[in-house]
Amino acid sequence: MSADWHTYRTRFLVGAKQLTESVSFTDPLGREHHGRPGDYLVQSSEGLVRVAPREIFEDVYVVLERDEPRSSLRTPGHLQLALAAGNMHI
């Protein structure tokens, strides 16, 4: 094993929102996701949405911009409607 350590970073950009309420949903691939307040709703560049626990998300990702909304990444319609209606089970 090499004794040399290297520094890595993630190569993917994501859009994310921190949850203020619990959420549960099944994604288009049939995977169930559950999050609680403080966790993050994360959308990949392919449009897939998942939940990332706060501890992991904040350890892996660094925010690139704080004041500008990301217009290229949006919450999918079925999640947006459910979140707006207060129905967290999709």
Long-range contacts (C-beta under 8 A, 24 or more apart in sequence): 10-60, 10-61, 12-44, 12-45, 13-45, 13-64, 14-42, 14-43, 14-44, 14-45, 14-61, 14-73, 15-42, 15-43, 15-70, 15-72, 15-73, 15-74, 16-40, 16-41, 16-42, 16-43, 16-52, 16-57, 16-61, 17-41, 17-75, 18-54, 19-51, 21-88, 22-88, 23-51, 23-83, 23-88, 24-88, 24-89, 24-90, 25-49, 25-78, 25-79, 25-82, 25-88, 25-89, 25-90, 26-90, 41-75, 41-79, 43-73, 43-74, 43-75, 43-76, 45-73, 47-76, 49-75, 49-76, 49-79
